[in-house]
Structures are given as structure tokens and as C-alpha cells.
């Protein structure tokens, strides 16, 4: 049998073009969220900027999820099967483990247990409020596989134009970034950006002449990354809800999508920022961010019960290191075991054994 085929016969992620700088983005966003939620105020320093912009980090996560989903886009029924199975196997056991862990502190409602808390207001009533963004991604994951094939009949530029128009309409009408409709628009923006990166730009592995243009794509990507960093650092303050701040918060998803597009154009990586984000120290940690996100709150509450962390910088560092260790152990040992168990019961596996 083909070793690159995984669940339901869909190619394993490592069998498709791998872009390590996207994992680096995940690492930075995860660190951003951890500092924003748990770093003691008196020790925040420059990280206080991030504390006021957590919605931006979470919106970048949603755009990135759409970009990665399109990069490994399913086109057949068996691939749609794998799309669902892989995400369910990765998400649900870890989510329910975190929920069971959180029972020590608070009893969850049925909406919390079945990931139906689709806004931060509802999520605050759950033992593990950090799962709100994951819950908002579920409608995107449910809808996407059945729309990906029709999208291929529309030109990539038109797809990006339509996705951008829908994103602008929803983002500026809805106002807040913590609802499923806005998440669907951000996810779609990531999907459209990935399609343009794959189809409009020449494949550098095939077209040798196009390599001379790659520095242009990398320069554009670097400028977008610098612009995004400057906007996050210096534009407005949520406490005042200034128009400049609200505009920055809402436009960051579009900047992120454009950065992913140009830094991944031609199915390769480009730019100085991309080189930093691709470094193994960041990219390797990015593989664990889903579990960092799911386990962060129950672990913090557990440690805080024994040793108060709310005013301890040293305790925060210990918490972050332990959290990434637990997430890594789960990703490296438990997740492959679960995927192997599901694969053993898949139709392809049974056919091989018969």
C-alpha cells in the first residue's frame, strides 16, 4: 500500500508541501495568547500591548486554519472523510480530556461539553473558556470540505475577491471578532489566499525562471509582517475603543492572509521574516499549539490552586514550560496512537487485511 496515504486514503500532511513558517506563526500566536491571559500585570512590560489585543491573535489563528485547510484541500469523498476524521480525532479526545480536568473547578453545561459556546461571552461560563476559538472553527470545518470542490471551478483571483468582499462586509458590520460568522469570513479569507498562492504564482520547483522573482514576493511579505507588527504595537488602545484601534483590530486578518499568501507563493517560503519563523526553535513548537490552547486553563488553575501564580513571574515561566511539555507529550505519543487506532478500523485497512 502507498505509505503516503492515511485515513480514508487521503495523503498524510507530511506527504504534501510543508511550510514551516506557518508553524512558527502558530508558536508566536500561542505565546501571545498565553502572555495576554496569564502573565501578571505588574510583570507584563512590553507584553502589555498583547494583553489588549488577544482578539487579533485569535483571528490570525482562524485565518491560518483556513489557509492550511486549502493547502491540503480535499477534492474527493474519501478525502472529505479524512478531513473530518483527522480533525475529530485530534480535537475531541483532547478537548474532553481538558474538560474532565476542569471538572475539579467547575461543572460544565451541555453547551460547553459539545462545543456549542460560540462567543467569548458564553465561553466565560465554561470551565475551559480558551476553547471558544476552537468552537468557532467547527462550523468552518463542517462547511469547508463541501465547498472546496465548487471553489475550484471559480478562478483563484475571483475567489480571493469574493472572499475579501465577504470578509469586509461581515467584519465591519458585525464589529466584534468573537462570533461564528466573522470566523467563517476570516477562515474563507485564508482559504482564498492559499488558493492564489498555489495557482497564480508559478511553482518554483518546476519553473526555474520564476526563482528570480521570489525576492519580490519575499520583500512584499516582509513589509506586510513589519506593518502588522507596528500596527499591533502602536495603534490605539482597547481601553479607549478608539476608531484607529477598532480599524486595526478588524484589518489584521486581511494583513495576515496577505502575508501568508506572499510568504508561501510558488509553494515555497520567501522573505527574511519567513526565514526567522521557519527556524526549528519556533516551527517545532508550532506543532503543539492546539493542545497548548486546550490545556492552558486547567493546568493554570491546577498550579494556581497549589502555588498562587497571579503575581509570580517565575511561576508564569514554569507554567508555560510545563504546558508546552504536556502538549508535546500528548502530540507525540497520544495523537499518533489515536490516529493509528482509527486507521486500523478504516475501510482501507480492512481491505488490506482481507
Buried (B, 14 or more C-beta within 10 A) or exposed (E): EEEEBBBBBBBBEEBBEEBBBBBBBBBBBBBBBBBBBBBEEEBBEEBEBBBBBBBBBBBBBBBBBBBBBBBBBBEEEBBBBBBBBBBBBBBEBBBEBBBEBBEEBEEBBEBBBEBEBBBBEBBEEBBBBBBBBBBBBBBBBEEBBEEBBEBEEEBBEEBBEBBBEBBBEBBEEBEBBBBBBBBBBBBBBBBBBBBBBBBBBBBBEEEEEBEEBBEEBBBBBBBBBEEBEEBBEEBBEBEEEEEEBBBBBBBBBBBBBBBBBBBBBBBBBBBEBBBBBBEEEBBBBBBBBBBBBBBBBBBBBBBBEEEEBEEBBEBBEBBBEBBBEBBBEBBEEBBEEBBEEBBEEBEBBEEEEE
